[in-house]
């Protein structure tokens, strides 16, 4: 394929043209900066469909902010009115059911896309030098999004919202020395009432905008270190890269169209897949639901929480499952990035995914009987992958031969 010529050269800038654009460009070169970072920005030529999820996440985040802002205008953060204000949004506000449906569907698909995005980083070694800051900023985003999602789950103040909050606040309370203080900071009183709900409403709204700020930092890291690619070999010549536009803008657009089709199918045809029937009943502190379980994206951590006999131990295991990811750039010392070329890590990573799914099933079945054993074995493998398999593989693994350039790597990703 013929390569586009003068990829890194800017076209006649806005500064050379008259009018407001030229005036702005002469004083604040935003147009040339945008062209440099989002038009002619060199991208590896071999990126596959997994790289679409970055753009998908940005679009869904903007959708969540827009719908969430309108929902907040009609929500009442009190224990007496929260549930009924949500019902009024669904049943009385013009288009309210659509706004809330888009927000709920967006939350579920955002977490799904985020997990896929994380898996891509694990498989292709995007946490390795020089991209450690990119990886760490992404993990900070993951933690912030999970906190935001949990706070949002509380706000409808239905049965599952109330009892989910009860489980988490009591779990925090078992932390030695500071547990009681932390629980009081979260609840604001001796029981879950207006103070607790108002605090989580503010947390949910504030964290959403902080997430946007950290996304900006994450994108900046991408533009400084450049994007990784499926073979993990850095571009060496112009033949190894393509400009971001039109090649990857069109690719991202196709990905967004497919994602929008899935989004609409869930929103309009299968909304029940993403909702809990028990949460359509108002919170009742005197009636405990038969099965208390979090949303699907928290189930693996809930499974870890239940698989350890000690409440504090379970809480530490769930927290450590995220904290260990922060140490990954220093646990995996292999010079080879992509697991595609690593005969030990590739099947081991598949085992990690299986253990994560099994922990989710354990969380759903409440870690009783055989599920308790499965949960403990899955937890052992999950931590063993990061703390044992990766460090040892870095020393003893014999990777496959890497391609000399991206242009010659067809079929290797």
N, C-alpha and C positions, 0 to 999 in steps of 0.2 A: 504494500500500500504506500502510495506517495505520502511523504511527510509534509505537513504544512510548513511553509517557509517563514523564516523570521518570526518564530514563535515568541521569542522573548522581546521582540521590538514592539514598542507601543505604536499604535496607529496615530495619526494626527491628533494631538491631545486637544482637550476642550479649551486649554489655555490659548491655543492658536486661533480659536473661533471667537466670534463676537457674542454678544448677548450675555444674559445672566450666568450661563454655564461657564463661559470664559472668565468672567469676573470672579466667580467663586473659586474656580480652579487656580487662578493666579494667587489667591490669598490662602486657600485651604485646598490642597490638591487631592480632594476626595475622589474625583472621577478617575484620575490616573492610578490612584491607590486601589480602587475597586477593580479596574482593568487588570492590574498586576496580580491581584490576589484571587480574582474570581473569573477571569476570562482567559488570560494567557498563562495562568499558574500551571506549571508542569506537573502532571500526574503520571504515575507508573502506568504503562500501557496495558498491563495484564490484570487489572482489577476485576473481580468477579461480582456476582449479584449480592454477596454479603456486604459489600461496601455501600449498597443502597440505603442501609438502615440508618446511617448517620443523617442523611437528608430527611428520611422519614421521621426520625425522632424530633428534628427541629420543627417540622411542619406540625406534628401532633402537639408538641409543646405550645406552639402559638395558638392552636385550636383550643387547647385546655385553658390557656390564659384568657382567651376571649369569652368562652362559654362560662368559665368560672367567675369572671367579673360580673356578668349579668345575673348569674345565680346568687352571688353574694348580695346583690342589691335587693333580693327578695327573701333572703334567709334570716331567721330570727334565732340567734345563738343562746337560747335559754332552754332548760330541761323541760319546761312546760309547753313551749311553743315550737321547738326545733322540728319535731316530727311532723306537726301539722302545717308548718310553713313549707316543708318539702312536698307534702301532699298537695298544698295549694299551688305550688309551682307546677306540679304534674297535671292537675285537674282544672285549675282556674286561670292561670296565667296563659295568655295567648302565645302559643309556641313553646311554652315552658317544658312540656314533655320532650320536645325535640332537643332543647338545650341541655336538659339533664341527661337524656339518652346519649347525646354526643359526648358529654363530659364523662359519663360512666364508661362508655365504650372506649373513648380515648384513653382513659386511665388504664384499662386492662391491656389494650394493644400497645400502649407506651411501655409498660413493664415487659410485655412479651418481646417487643423490638429491642428493648434494653438488654434483656438476657441473651438474645441472639447476637447483639453487638458485643457483649462481653465474651461470649463463646468464640467469636471471630478473633478477638484479641488474644485469647488463650491459645487457639489453634495455630495462629500465624505468628505468635511470638511478638506481638506489638508492644509488649511491656519491656523489651530489651533495649539496651543502649542504641541510639541516643534518645529514646522515647520514654524514659522513666517518668518524666513530668506529665506527659500525655496520659500515661496509664494511671498515675496517681490522681490527676484531676478528674479522670473518668470515674475512678472509684469513689472519690468525694461526691461526685454527682449521683452515683448509685445510692449512697447512704442518704443523701439529701432527698432524693426522689422517694425512697422507701419511707422516710419520716413524713414527707408530705402526703404520700398515699395513705399511711396509717391515720394521720390526722383527718384526712378527707373521709375515710371509712367511718370515723366516729360521728361525723356531723349529722347524718340523717337521724340519729338517735332512735333507731329501731332496736329490736331485741338483740340482734347480733352485734350491733354497734356498741350497745351498753356493756354486754358481757365480754366482748372482745377487749374493751377498755379495762374492764375489771380484771381480766386475766393478766394483762400487761402491767398494769399499775401494781398489782400484788407481786408479780415476778420481779419488778424493780425493787420492791420493798424488802426482798430477801438479801440484797447486797449487804455484806457485813459493814458495820460502822455507819456508812452514809446512806443505807437503803431507806431508812425511815424519812430522812430529809429529802431524798430524791422523790419519794412517793408523795410527800406533802407538796413539793414544788409542782409536781404534775397535777395533783388533784385540787390543791388549794384549800381543802377542808377534809373532814373525816369521811366523806362519802362523795360519790360522783354527782355533781349538781351543776348549777349555773356557772360557777367559777371555773370548773374543769372544762365545760363545754366552750365557754368564751375563750379560754386560753388556747384550746386546740383550734378554734376557728381563726384566731389571730395567727397562730403558728402556721396553719395551712395556707393562709393567704400570703403571709410574709415569705414563707419558704419558696413558694412558687416563683416569686420575682428574684429571690436569691439564686435559684436554680438557673434562671436566665443569665445572670451575671457569671456564674461558673461555666455555663455553656460557652460564653464568650471567651473565657480563659482557655477552655478546652480546644476551641477552634483555633485560637491564637497559637497554641502548642502544635497543632497540626501544621500550620503554615510555617512555623519555625523549623520543625524537625522533618517536614515533608511526610507524606503518607507511606505507611508500610505497604507491602504487596504480598500476594499469595506465595511467592517463592522465597521471600525474605532477602532478596538481593537488591541492594541499592542501585538505582539507575546510574549508568556510567557515561552514556552518550545520548545525544538528542534522539536517536532512534529508540531509546528505551522509554520515552515519555510521549504524552499527548497533552495538548492544552485542555484545561478544564471545560472550556466552552469551545465547540458545541458537543464534544464527545461525551463528557460525563454529565453535563446538564440534561442532555436528551436521555441518557441512560437512567438518571435519577427520576426524570419525569415518567418514564415507563414504569419504574418501580413504584412511584407514588400512585399511578393509576391503578395498578394491581392491588396495592394496599388499600386504596379507597374503595375498591370493589368488596374486599373482605370486610372493611369497616362498615359499609352500608348493609351488607348481608347480615352481620351480627346486630346492627342497630335496628333494622326494620323487620327481619324475619326470625332471628333467634335471640332476642334480648334476654330471655330466661336463662341462657347459658352463662350470663355474666352477673346475675343477681341472686341473692339469697331470699327465699320465700319468707323466712323468719324475720327478715329485716323490714317487712311490710307491716309489722305489728309494732306499736309504740313500746318504748323501753319500759320494762316492768321489773324492778329490783326484787320483787317477791316471787317471780316465776323464772326459774333457770331453764333455758332451752335444752332439749334432749342432747343435741350435738352442737357444741361450741367449737367452731373452727374459723380461721381467718380466711381472707380471700386467697385464691389459688397461688398468687405470687409470693405469699408468705408461708405457704405450707411446708416447704423444705426446712425452714428455720423453726417452725412450730414442731416439726418432726424431731429435730435435734433437741429442742427444749424438752420434749416428752421422753426421749430415749435415754436420758441421763436420770438416774434415781433422785439425785439431789436437785432441788429447785434452783439453787445458786449455780450448781454445776451445769445444769441445762441452759441457764441464761448465759453462762460463760462460753459454752460450746456454740450456741447460736451466734454470739458476738464474735467469737474467734473465727467462725467460718467466713466472716467478712474481713476481719483483721489480717488473716493469713494472706489474703490477696494483695495487701499492701506490701508484703515482704517478697512477693514473687520475683521481682527483678533481681533480687540478690540470692534467692533460693535456686533459681535455674541459671547456671553459669555456662551452659553450652553456647558456643559461638553461632550455632545454627538456629535460626529463628523459627522457620515453619516446621510444624509437626509432620508435614507431608514427607520430609526427608529424614525423619527420626523414627527408626523401627521400634523403639521401646515406648516412646512418648505418645505415638499416634494411637495404639490400642489402649494405652493407659488412660489417655484423655477420654476415650469412648467410655471406659469404666467410670470415670469421674461423672460424666453426664448421666449414666445409668444410676449411679449412687445418689445423685441429686434428685432424679425423678422418683427413686424409691423412697427417699426421705419425705418427699411431698406426699406419697401414698401413705406413709407411716403417719404423717400429720393428719391426714384425712380419716384414717382408721384409729386414731387416738392411741397408737403404740401399745396395744394390748396383745397378749399371747404371742403368736408367731411374728406379728408386726413389730413387737418390741425387739426381738432378736434381729430381724431384718434392719430395723432402724440403727441398732448398735453396730452391726457389721458395715452398713452403709456409711455411718459416721466415721468408723475406723478407716475405711478406704478413702473417704473424702480427705481427711487430714493426712493420711499416709501418702496420698498422691503428691501433695505439696511439700511435706516435711521429709519424706523418705525417697519416693520414686524419682522425683525431679533432681534432687541433689546427686543421687547415685547415678542416674542416667547421664548427667552432665559429665561424669568421670569415665564411665565404662561404655557408653553407647557409641556405636560406629555408624555415623549418618551416611546417607546416600550422597552421591556426587551432586554438588550444586551446579546449576547452569552458569555459564560465564557471563551472561547478560540477559536482560528481560526480553530482548528481541529474539533470543534463541531458546526461550523457555516454554514454547507452546507445548501444551499437554503435560506440563510438570506441575500445574497447580490443582 
